[in-house]
C-alpha cells in the first residue's frame, strides 16, 4: 500500500503545472490537447510488451526498475520547449507508468494469493491518495513560484529512494507467471453484448477521469483566473473523493448491490458535472470536482468485477477487452475537450462529458451479477490483478 501511495505522487505534481507549460509554450486548447495525447499513446504502445517484461524480470525487480525509469520520464515534461518535445516526454511518462503499474498489480495479486487477504481495492485507494497528495504538493510549489521542471524533478528525487527501499522489502513468494492462462479449446470471438455494455459503461467513467486530470487546473486558471496554488486544488479535491469512494466501495457494494451503487454514483457524477459547468466561482467549481470524483470513484472496480464474472469466455479475455476500451476513454476524452474549447470555450468542452456520463448511467444494469459455475480447478488462478 505504501508503494501504491508513492507511485503517483510525482505525476500528481505535474498536473497543476499543465497551465504553466501551456503558457510558456503559448499553446491553444487544441495544441495542448494534441500534446497531452502522448501519455495514453505511451501506455497503449507499452501494454502489449509490458507483461512479458514483468514476467522476465519478476514483479519486485520490475517495480524497482520501473520506478527509476518513471522518475526520469516524469521529470521531462516540465522541460518542454515545443509541442513535439512535450508529446514525446508524456509518451515516455505513459510508457513507464504502464510498466510500473503492471508490476504493482502483479505483486499485489501475488500477495493476495499467498496470504489470502484482499488488498487490491485498498491498494488502489492509496494510489488515489498518492495522486491527490502529489497534486497538492505541485500546487504548493507552484504557489511558491518554483519553476515546473525543478519542482517536478524535486518531488521525483525525494520519493524515489523511499519507493526503492519499500520495493526491496516486498516479500518474494516465488515465481508466478504473469501471462494469461488460456482455456483449452477457446477461440477468439466477438465480445458479448453484456461485455460491450459493461465496457461502454466504464468508457464514460474513464473518459471523465482523464478529462479532469488534464483540464481541471486549466479550467480554474482560464475561467476564474485562479492563482497557481488554487488552480491545482481542483484535481486534489477530485482525487480525494475518488479515494474516499474506493475505500468504501466494497462495503457499499455488499450492502446495496453493484447496480444500485452504480446508479447512485452515476447520478452524482452528472450532478457534479452540471455544477461544474454552471459554477460562478472557484469554490462552487471545487464542489463540482468533488461530486464528480465521488460519482466516478467505484465505476472501474465495479466494471472489473462484472466483466470477470461473465461465463462466455475466460476472465482474462474479458478483462483485456474491458481494459482496452477503458484506456481509450482516457485517450479520447482530453483531446475532445481541447478541440471543442478551441472553437467555443472550455465550459463547452467539459460539457461533452455529460452525454457519456448519461450513457454510463443508462448501462448500469449491465453490472448485475452473472451466475458462474463453480470449478474444481480455477483456470484464472494465475491471472494478475488489473489496475
Backbone torsions as a table, in degrees:
resi	resn	phi	psi	omega
1	UNK	NA	-35.5	175.9
2	UNK	-62.1	-42.2	-179.2
3	UNK	-69.0	-39.1	175.1
4	UNK	-61.2	-36.3	179.8
5	UNK	-69.6	-41.8	-175.3
6	UNK	-73.4	-32.7	-170.6
7	UNK	-56.0	-46.2	-174.1
8	UNK	-90.8	4.1	-174.7
9	UNK	-62.3	-47.3	-178.8
10	UNK	-63.9	-40.9	178.3
11	UNK	-65.9	-39.5	177.6
12	UNK	-60.6	-32.9	179.3
13	UNK	-71.0	-17.5	176.6
14	UNK	-76.5	-34.3	-171.5
15	UNK	-59.2	-44.3	178.4
16	UNK	-69.4	-13.1	-177.0
17	UNK	-94.2	-1.5	178.7
18	UNK	-56.7	-44.8	177.8
19	UNK	-60.7	-34.7	179.0
20	UNK	-64.7	-44.4	177.9
21	UNK	-66.6	-38.2	177.1
22	UNK	-60.1	-45.4	179.8
23	UNK	-67.2	-40.2	-179.4
24	UNK	-62.8	-39.0	-179.1
25	UNK	-89.4	-2.9	-179.4
26	UNK	55.5	51.6	-176.9
27	UNK	-97.1	139.2	169.7
28	UNK	-81.6	173.2	-179.1
29	UNK	-57.4	-39.6	-178.5
30	UNK	-67.9	-43.0	179.0
31	UNK	-65.1	-39.5	177.3
32	UNK	-65.2	-40.7	179.2
33	UNK	-60.4	-40.8	178.1
34	UNK	-63.3	-44.5	-179.0
35	UNK	-63.0	-38.0	-178.7
36	UNK	-68.6	-15.9	176.3
37	UNK	-64.8	-17.9	-179.0
38	UNK	-58.6	-37.6	-176.6
39	UNK	-63.0	-56.7	179.3
40	UNK	-67.6	-28.9	177.0
41	UNK	-64.4	-40.4	177.0
42	UNK	-62.2	-38.8	178.1
43	UNK	-65.4	-46.1	-178.5
44	UNK	-62.9	-38.3	-178.6
45	UNK	-71.0	-28.5	-174.5
46	UNK	-88.9	-32.0	-175.0
47	UNK	-53.2	-40.9	-178.0
48	UNK	-62.3	-26.3	-177.3
49	UNK	-109.4	-11.3	-175.6
50	UNK	-63.3	-37.9	-179.0
51	UNK	-60.3	-44.1	-179.9
52	UNK	-65.8	-38.2	179.9
53	UNK	-65.9	-42.5	178.9
54	UNK	-65.5	-38.8	178.2
55	UNK	-62.4	-41.6	-178.0
56	UNK	-70.8	-40.9	-177.3
57	UNK	-81.6	-29.7	-169.2
58	UNK	91.7	148.0	-173.0
59	UNK	-61.5	-44.3	-176.6
60	UNK	-65.8	-43.1	179.1
61	UNK	-69.1	-34.5	177.6
62	UNK	-63.7	-40.3	176.9
63	UNK	-63.0	-44.1	-178.2
64	UNK	-61.4	-51.4	179.9
65	UNK	-68.0	-39.3	-178.6
66	UNK	-62.0	-37.5	178.9
67	UNK	-62.4	-42.5	-179.6
68	UNK	-63.9	-48.3	178.9
69	UNK	-59.7	-44.2	-177.0
70	UNK	-65.5	-43.9	-177.6
71	UNK	-65.2	-31.1	174.2
72	UNK	-71.0	-46.9	-175.4
73	UNK	-65.8	-42.0	-175.1
74	UNK	-69.6	-17.3	177.5
75	UNK	-80.5	-15.4	-172.8
76	UNK	-74.6	-38.7	-176.1
77	UNK	-56.2	-32.6	179.8
78	UNK	-66.1	-19.7	179.9
79	UNK	-91.8	6.3	-172.6
80	UNK	-61.4	137.1	177.3
81	UNK	-117.4	-2.9	-179.6
82	UNK	-161.0	168.4	178.3
83	UNK	-63.2	-45.5	177.2
84	UNK	-60.2	-37.3	178.4
85	UNK	-63.2	-46.4	-179.5
86	UNK	-64.0	-42.6	178.0
87	UNK	-60.1	-46.6	-179.1
88	UNK	-65.7	-38.9	178.9
89	UNK	-64.2	-41.9	178.4
90	UNK	-71.2	-30.0	175.2
91	UNK	-61.0	-46.3	178.1
92	UNK	-66.1	-37.2	178.1
93	UNK	-63.5	-46.0	178.4
94	UNK	-64.1	-37.2	178.6
95	UNK	-63.8	-47.4	-178.6
96	UNK	-68.3	-35.5	179.3
97	UNK	-63.6	-43.9	-177.3
98	UNK	-65.5	-39.3	178.6
99	UNK	-66.4	-46.0	-178.8
100	UNK	-65.7	-43.2	-178.4
101	UNK	-67.7	-32.3	174.7
102	UNK	-63.7	-44.3	176.8
103	UNK	-59.6	-40.8	178.1
104	UNK	-62.0	-44.7	-177.9
105	UNK	-69.0	-39.2	177.8
106	UNK	-62.4	-43.7	-179.6
107	UNK	-65.8	-42.9	178.3
108	UNK	-61.8	-38.4	178.6
109	UNK	-65.4	-40.0	179.8
110	UNK	-67.2	-36.1	176.2
111	UNK	-63.3	-42.8	178.4
112	UNK	-59.6	-46.9	-177.1
113	UNK	-67.9	-36.1	-176.6
114	UNK	-77.8	-32.5	-175.2
115	UNK	-104.0	-16.8	-176.3
116	UNK	73.3	17.3	-179.6
117	UNK	-112.3	128.6	178.6
118	UNK	-77.7	118.7	-179.3
119	UNK	-128.9	-8.1	-171.6
120	UNK	-60.7	-47.6	-176.9
121	UNK	-64.5	-44.2	179.4
122	UNK	-66.3	-36.4	177.7
123	UNK	-60.3	-41.0	179.7
124	UNK	-71.2	-28.8	172.9
125	UNK	-63.6	-40.8	177.0
126	UNK	-67.9	-31.2	174.4
127	UNK	-61.0	-43.6	178.5
128	UNK	-63.7	-39.4	176.5
129	UNK	-63.6	-36.4	-180.0
130	UNK	-65.6	-43.8	-179.1
131	UNK	-70.9	-29.9	174.4
132	UNK	-66.1	-45.7	179.1
133	UNK	-61.1	-40.4	178.7
134	UNK	-63.1	-40.8	179.9
135	UNK	-67.8	-34.4	175.5
136	UNK	-65.2	-46.2	178.4
137	UNK	-61.2	-43.2	178.8
138	UNK	-61.7	-40.3	178.5
139	UNK	-65.9	-40.4	179.2
140	UNK	-65.7	-41.2	178.7
141	UNK	-67.4	-34.2	175.4
142	UNK	-65.7	-42.3	177.8
143	UNK	-63.8	-28.4	178.6
144	UNK	-80.4	-3.9	177.0
145	UNK	82.3	15.5	179.2
146	UNK	-80.2	131.8	-177.2
147	UNK	-59.8	146.3	-176.0
148	UNK	-54.9	-44.5	-174.2
149	UNK	-62.5	-40.8	-178.3
150	UNK	-77.1	-33.7	-179.6
151	UNK	-66.4	-47.4	-178.2
152	UNK	-66.9	-41.2	178.9
153	UNK	-62.6	-40.2	179.9
154	UNK	-62.5	-42.5	178.8
155	UNK	-63.5	-42.2	-179.9
156	UNK	-64.4	-43.0	-178.3
157	UNK	-66.2	-37.4	-178.4
158	UNK	-70.8	-40.7	-176.8
159	UNK	-79.3	-25.0	-174.8
160	UNK	-58.3	-53.3	-177.5
161	UNK	-63.1	-34.4	178.0
162	UNK	-65.2	-43.3	-179.8
163	UNK	-65.8	-41.2	179.4
164	UNK	-65.6	-38.6	177.8
165	UNK	-64.0	-45.1	179.8
166	UNK	-65.1	-39.9	179.1
167	UNK	-63.0	-37.8	179.1
168	UNK	-66.7	-21.2	179.9
169	UNK	-89.1	-4.3	179.2
170	UNK	-64.5	137.8	179.2
171	UNK	-70.2	151.4	177.8
172	UNK	-105.9	113.8	-178.6
173	UNK	-97.4	14.0	177.9
174	UNK	95.0	170.5	-176.5
175	UNK	-71.2	135.1	172.8
176	UNK	-137.2	139.7	178.0
177	UNK	-74.5	138.8	176.3
178	UNK	-100.8	-1.0	176.8
179	UNK	-78.7	150.4	-179.0
180	UNK	-71.0	132.6	175.4
181	UNK	-75.1	142.6	-176.9
182	UNK	-107.4	128.7	178.4
183	UNK	-72.1	128.5	-177.6
184	UNK	-54.8	133.8	176.4
185	UNK	82.7	-3.5	-178.7
186	UNK	-76.2	142.4	178.9
187	UNK	-128.4	157.5	179.3
188	UNK	-68.2	141.0	174.9
189	UNK	-151.2	165.3	-179.4
190	UNK	-62.1	143.8	176.6
191	UNK	-60.6	147.5	177.2
192	UNK	-68.4	162.2	177.7
193	UNK	-62.2	-34.3	178.7
194	UNK	-65.0	-45.6	179.2
195	UNK	-64.3	-40.3	177.2
196	UNK	-62.2	-39.7	177.8
197	UNK	-63.5	-43.9	177.6
198	UNK	-62.4	-41.9	-178.0
199	UNK	-66.9	-39.7	177.4
200	UNK	-69.2	-32.5	174.1
201	UNK	-59.1	-48.3	-176.4
202	UNK	-75.4	-20.6	177.7
203	UNK	-60.2	-45.7	178.3
204	UNK	-63.8	-34.1	179.4
205	UNK	-68.0	-50.9	-177.1
206	UNK	-70.9	-30.4	175.4
207	UNK	-61.3	-41.5	179.1
208	UNK	-67.5	-42.0	178.9
209	UNK	-60.1	-45.9	179.4
210	UNK	-64.8	-38.2	-179.4
211	UNK	-66.0	-43.7	-179.9
212	UNK	-66.3	-39.3	179.6
213	UNK	-60.9	-42.6	-174.0
214	UNK	-86.2	-28.6	-169.4
215	UNK	-116.1	-6.2	-175.7
216	UNK	-61.9	-47.5	-179.3
217	UNK	-66.4	-39.9	178.2
218	UNK	-63.9	-39.4	179.6
219	UNK	-59.6	-49.9	-177.9
220	UNK	-68.8	-37.0	-179.2
221	UNK	-69.9	-40.0	-174.7
222	UNK	-77.1	-46.7	-172.6
223	UNK	-84.7	-32.3	-174.7
224	UNK	-118.1	4.6	179.6
225	UNK	52.5	40.5	-178.4
226	UNK	-69.9	141.9	175.0
227	UNK	-64.8	161.4	-175.0
228	UNK	-53.3	-44.1	-178.0
229	UNK	-64.4	-38.2	-178.8
230	UNK	-74.4	-36.1	-179.5
231	UNK	-62.9	-33.3	-179.8
232	UNK	-72.0	-13.0	-177.8
233	UNK	-72.5	-21.7	-178.5
234	UNK	-57.3	-51.3	180.0
235	UNK	-72.5	-31.0	178.5
236	UNK	-61.0	-45.6	178.5
237	UNK	-64.4	-43.4	178.6
238	UNK	-58.6	-49.1	-177.6
239	UNK	-65.8	-35.5	178.4
240	UNK	-61.7	-42.2	-179.4
241	UNK	-73.1	-32.4	173.6
242	UNK	-61.9	-45.5	178.8
243	UNK	-62.6	-42.8	-179.8
244	UNK	-60.8	-43.9	179.2
245	UNK	-64.6	-38.2	-179.0
246	UNK	-69.6	-37.4	178.6
247	UNK	-64.6	-32.0	-179.9
248	UNK	-98.6	-2.6	-172.9
249	UNK	-63.3	-41.2	-178.1
250	UNK	-63.2	-44.7	179.3
251	UNK	-63.2	-45.0	-178.0
252	UNK	-66.5	-35.8	178.0
253	UNK	-64.1	-42.8	178.3
254	UNK	-67.7	-30.8	-176.4
255	UNK	-80.8	-41.8	-172.8
256	UNK	-115.7	-14.2	-177.6
257	UNK	94.2	153.8	-174.7
258	UNK	-65.0	-42.9	-175.2
259	UNK	-66.7	-47.4	-179.5
260	UNK	-62.4	-41.9	179.1
261	UNK	-64.1	-43.0	-179.5
262	UNK	-64.4	-38.3	179.6
263	UNK	-67.9	-41.6	177.0
264	UNK	-61.6	-45.5	180.0
265	UNK	-67.3	-35.6	177.3
266	UNK	-62.6	-41.1	176.8
267	UNK	-64.6	-39.9	178.0
268	UNK	-63.6	-40.0	179.5
269	UNK	-63.0	-42.4	177.9
270	UNK	-66.2	-40.8	177.5
271	UNK	-62.3	-43.0	179.2
272	UNK	-64.6	-41.0	179.0
273	UNK	-64.4	-41.7	177.8
274	UNK	-63.6	-42.6	177.7
275	UNK	-60.3	-42.1	-179.3
276	UNK	-64.0	-42.6	-177.2
277	UNK	-68.7	-30.8	-177.9
278	UNK	-97.6	0.3	-173.2
279	UNK	-61.1	126.3	177.4
280	UNK	-89.5	-15.6	-176.7
281	UNK	-137.3	167.7	178.4
282	UNK	-63.2	-39.9	-178.4
283	UNK	-61.3	-44.8	179.3
284	UNK	-65.9	-37.2	177.7
285	UNK	-62.9	-39.8	178.2
286	UNK	-64.6	-36.0	174.9
287	UNK	-61.9	-41.2	178.1
288	UNK	-61.7	-43.7	177.3
289	UNK	-60.8	-39.9	-179.1
290	UNK	-64.3	-45.3	-177.7
291	UNK	-67.9	-38.8	176.2
292	UNK	-61.5	-43.9	-179.5
293	UNK	-58.9	-43.9	177.5
294	UNK	-65.4	-36.1	-178.3
295	UNK	-67.6	-34.8	-177.2
296	UNK	-98.0	-0.5	-170.0
297	UNK	-58.6	-46.8	-172.9
298	UNK	-99.8	4.6	-175.9
299	UNK	-59.6	-50.9	-177.6
300	UNK	-67.2	-46.7	176.7
301	UNK	-57.9	-39.7	178.3
302	UNK	-64.3	-39.7	179.7
303	UNK	-66.3	-40.0	178.5
304	UNK	-61.7	-44.8	179.2
305	UNK	-61.4	-44.5	-178.3
306	UNK	-66.5	-42.1	-178.5
307	UNK	-68.5	-38.9	-179.6
308	UNK	-67.8	-23.0	-178.0
309	UNK	-84.2	-10.3	179.8
310	UNK	-67.1	147.3	-174.0
311	UNK	-109.5	5.9	-177.3
312	UNK	-75.4	-20.0	179.6
313	UNK	-160.0	-179.1	-179.1
314	UNK	-67.1	152.5	178.5
315	UNK	-60.6	-35.9	-178.3
316	UNK	-62.8	-40.7	178.6
317	UNK	-66.5	-42.9	179.9
318	UNK	-64.0	-42.2	-178.9
319	UNK	-70.2	-30.5	176.9
320	UNK	-64.5	-43.4	178.0
321	UNK	-65.6	-44.8	179.5
322	UNK	-59.8	-46.3	-177.8
323	UNK	-64.0	-38.0	180.0
324	UNK	-64.6	-45.1	-180.0
325	UNK	-67.5	-39.5	178.1
326	UNK	-61.8	-42.1	179.9
327	UNK	-64.3	-34.6	177.1
328	UNK	-66.4	-25.0	173.3
329	UNK	-62.5	-45.1	175.2
330	UNK	-61.3	-36.1	-176.6
331	UNK	-71.2	-42.4	-171.1
332	UNK	-85.1	-35.4	-172.9
333	UNK	-57.0	-57.8	-176.5
334	UNK	-57.9	-45.4	179.5
335	UNK	-66.8	-34.1	176.8
336	UNK	-58.2	-46.9	-180.0
337	UNK	-62.2	-43.3	-179.5
338	UNK	-62.9	-43.3	-178.3
339	UNK	-69.5	-35.7	176.1
340	UNK	-68.0	-43.2	-179.9
341	UNK	-63.9	-28.3	179.4
342	UNK	-62.5	-34.2	-175.8
343	UNK	-101.9	-19.1	179.3
344	UNK	-124.1	-104.9	174.3
345	UNK	-152.3	172.4	-174.0
346	UNK	-66.8	-31.5	175.8
347	UNK	-60.3	-42.4	178.6
348	UNK	-64.1	-36.8	177.9
349	UNK	-63.8	-46.3	179.1
350	UNK	-67.9	-24.4	177.2
351	UNK	-63.9	-20.0	178.3
352	UNK	-65.2	-17.3	178.9
353	UNK	-71.6	-28.8	-172.0
354	UNK	-61.0	-46.6	178.4
355	UNK	-60.3	-37.0	-180.0
356	UNK	-71.1	-37.2	175.5
357	UNK	-67.3	-36.8	177.2
358	UNK	-65.0	-39.6	176.6
359	UNK	-63.0	-41.8	177.3
360	UNK	-60.0	-41.5	179.0
361	UNK	-62.9	-40.4	179.9
362	UNK	-65.7	-27.3	-175.1
363	UNK	-96.7	7.7	-178.4
364	UNK	-61.7	-26.2	178.5
365	UNK	-61.7	-22.0	179.1
366	UNK	-69.3	-12.5	-178.2
367	UNK	-85.7	0.5	179.9
368	UNK	-59.4	138.4	-178.1
369	UNK	-57.2	138.6	177.8
370	UNK	-103.0	142.8	176.3
371	UNK	-68.1	140.3	-176.6
372	UNK	-138.3	124.9	-178.9
373	UNK	-65.5	146.6	178.3
374	UNK	-82.8	125.1	-177.8
375	UNK	-103.2	141.1	176.5
376	UNK	-69.8	-34.5	174.3
377	UNK	-121.1	131.6	-175.4
378	UNK	-92.4	109.5	-178.8
379	UNK	-69.3	-11.2	-178.7
380	UNK	-103.1	13.7	-173.8
381	UNK	-64.2	-22.5	-178.8
382	UNK	-102.0	7.1	-177.9
383	UNK	-80.3	124.8	-178.8
384	UNK	-71.0	161.4	176.3
385	UNK	-65.2	158.5	-177.8
386	UNK	-112.4	135.1	179.5
387	UNK	-67.8	NA	NA
